[in-house]
Amino acid sequence: MHKEFPRLELIWADGGYAGKLIEWCKNFFNWKLEIIKRSDKLTGFHVLPKRWIVERTFAWLNWFRRLAKDVEHNTKSSEAMIKIAMIRIMTRRLAHAA
């Protein structure tokens, strides 16, 4: 997998991914896994640094009906649908910017 993502160095993850995964990423791929944790002192909704990027992207992908439900039979077709959705999002932004 490291050959597929040669420029990947840092991964942001939710607190649920803490533990052995941090060392595994470092040992096998030389990636740094940074856990974005919410402070125990905070109550209610608060935007966490970096985490909102992932949440926002998932929300954009849910605009596409085919991705809103898990109906794909294999991971290759699911990956293709995600790529198509992101291509559409990017081309619409480029068209609006021009």
CYANA upper distance limits for C-alpha pairs under 8 A (distance plus 0.5 A):
  1 MET  CA      5 PHE  CA      7.29
  2 HIS  CA      6 PRO  CA      6.42
  2 HIS  CA     29 PHE  CA      6.45
  8 LEU  CA     31 TRP  CA      7.55
  9 GLU  CA     30 ASN  CA      7.76
  9 GLU  CA     31 TRP  CA      5.28
  9 GLU  CA     32 LYS  CA      6.56
 10 LEU  CA     31 TRP  CA      6.18
 10 LEU  CA     32 LYS  CA      5.23
 10 LEU  CA     33 LEU  CA      6.44
 10 LEU  CA     34 GLU  CA      7.62
 11 ILE  CA     31 TRP  CA      7.68
 11 ILE  CA     32 LYS  CA      6.66
 11 ILE  CA     33 LEU  CA      5.28
 11 ILE  CA     34 GLU  CA      6.52
 12 TRP  CA     33 LEU  CA      6.48
 12 TRP  CA     34 GLU  CA      5.42
 12 TRP  CA     35 ILE  CA      6.38
 12 TRP  CA     36 ILE  CA      7.05
 12 TRP  CA     50 LYS  CA      7.81
 12 TRP  CA     51 ARG  CA      8.01
 13 ALA  CA     17 TYR  CA      6.85
 13 ALA  CA     33 LEU  CA      7.42
 13 ALA  CA     34 GLU  CA      6.69
 13 ALA  CA     35 ILE  CA      5.43
 13 ALA  CA     36 ILE  CA      6.45
 13 ALA  CA     51 ARG  CA      8.23
 14 ASP  CA     18 ALA  CA      8.18
 14 ASP  CA     35 ILE  CA      6.22
 14 ASP  CA     36 ILE  CA      6.01
 14 ASP  CA     37 LYS  CA      7.10
 14 ASP  CA     51 ARG  CA      8.15
 15 GLY  CA     35 ILE  CA      6.13
 15 GLY  CA     36 ILE  CA      6.65
 15 GLY  CA     37 LYS  CA      5.84
 15 GLY  CA     38 ARG  CA      8.48
 17 TYR  CA     21 LEU  CA      7.10
 17 TYR  CA     22 ILE  CA      8.49
 17 TYR  CA     35 ILE  CA      7.85
 18 ALA  CA     22 ILE  CA      6.99
 18 ALA  CA     35 ILE  CA      7.02
 19 GLY  CA     23 GLU  CA      8.28
 20 LYS  CA     24 TRP  CA      6.69
 21 LEU  CA     25 CYS  CA      6.56
 21 LEU  CA     33 LEU  CA      8.39
 22 ILE  CA     26 LYS  CA      6.93
 22 ILE  CA     32 LYS  CA      7.74
 22 ILE  CA     33 LEU  CA      5.88
 22 ILE  CA     34 GLU  CA      8.27
 23 GLU  CA     27 ASN  CA      6.45
 24 TRP  CA     28 PHE  CA      6.38
 24 TRP  CA     29 PHE  CA      8.39
 25 CYS  CA     29 PHE  CA      6.00
 25 CYS  CA     30 ASN  CA      6.75
 25 CYS  CA     31 TRP  CA      5.85
 25 CYS  CA     32 LYS  CA      7.15
 25 CYS  CA     33 LEU  CA      7.14
 26 LYS  CA     30 ASN  CA      4.78
 26 LYS  CA     31 TRP  CA      5.47
 26 LYS  CA     32 LYS  CA      6.39
 26 LYS  CA     33 LEU  CA      8.07
 36 ILE  CA     48 LEU  CA      7.99
 36 ILE  CA     49 PRO  CA      7.92
 36 ILE  CA     50 LYS  CA      8.06
 36 ILE  CA     51 ARG  CA      7.40
 37 LYS  CA     48 LEU  CA      8.40
 38 ARG  CA     42 LEU  CA      8.03
 38 ARG  CA     48 LEU  CA      7.40
 42 LEU  CA     46 HIS  CA      8.17
 47 VAL  CA     51 ARG  CA      8.21
 47 VAL  CA     52 TRP  CA      6.95
 48 LEU  CA     52 TRP  CA      6.82
 50 LYS  CA     54 VAL  CA      8.01
 51 ARG  CA     55 GLU  CA      7.00
 52 TRP  CA     56 ARG  CA      6.31
 53 ILE  CA     57 THR  CA      6.75
 54 VAL  CA     58 PHE  CA      6.75
 55 GLU  CA     59 ALA  CA      6.79
 56 ARG  CA     60 TRP  CA      6.84
 57 THR  CA     61 LEU  CA      6.78
 58 PHE  CA     62 ASN  CA      6.77
 59 ALA  CA     63 TRP  CA      7.38
 60 TRP  CA     64 PHE  CA      8.32
 61 LEU  CA     67 LEU  CA      7.04
 61 LEU  CA     68 ALA  CA      8.01
 61 LEU  CA     82 ILE  CA      7.75
 61 LEU  CA     85 ALA  CA      7.12
 61 LEU  CA     86 MET  CA      8.01
 62 ASN  CA     67 LEU  CA      6.37
 62 ASN  CA     68 ALA  CA      5.28
 63 TRP  CA     67 LEU  CA      8.30
 63 TRP  CA     68 ALA  CA      7.61
 64 PHE  CA     68 ALA  CA      6.76
 64 PHE  CA     85 ALA  CA      7.53
 65 ARG  CA     69 LYS  CA      7.70
 66 ARG  CA     70 ASP  CA      8.37
 66 ARG  CA     71 VAL  CA      7.97
 66 ARG  CA     81 MET  CA      8.33
 67 LEU  CA     71 VAL  CA      8.49
 67 LEU  CA     81 MET  CA      7.82
 67 LEU  CA     82 ILE  CA      7.88
 72 GLU  CA     77 SER  CA      6.93
 72 GLU  CA     78 SER  CA      6.19
 73 HIS  CA     77 SER  CA      7.96
 73 HIS  CA     78 SER  CA      8.45
 74 ASN  CA     78 SER  CA      7.08
 75 THR  CA     79 GLU  CA      6.48
 76 LYS  CA     80 ALA  CA      6.68
 77 SER  CA     81 MET  CA      6.73
 78 SER  CA     82 ILE  CA      6.86
 79 GLU  CA     83 LYS  CA      6.76
 80 ALA  CA     84 ILE  CA      6.67
 81 MET  CA     85 ALA  CA      6.64
 82 ILE  CA     86 MET  CA      6.71
 83 LYS  CA     87 ILE  CA      6.57
 84 ILE  CA     88 ARG  CA      6.74
 85 ALA  CA     89 ILE  CA      6.79
 86 MET  CA     90 MET  CA      6.61
 87 ILE  CA     91 THR  CA      6.56
 88 ARG  CA     92 ARG  CA      6.62
 89 ILE  CA     93 ARG  CA      6.89
 90 MET  CA     94 LEU  CA      6.73
 91 THR  CA     95 ALA  CA      6.54
 92 ARG  CA     96 HIS  CA      6.70
 93 ARG  CA     97 ALA  CA      6.66
 94 LEU  CA     98 ALA  CA      6.81
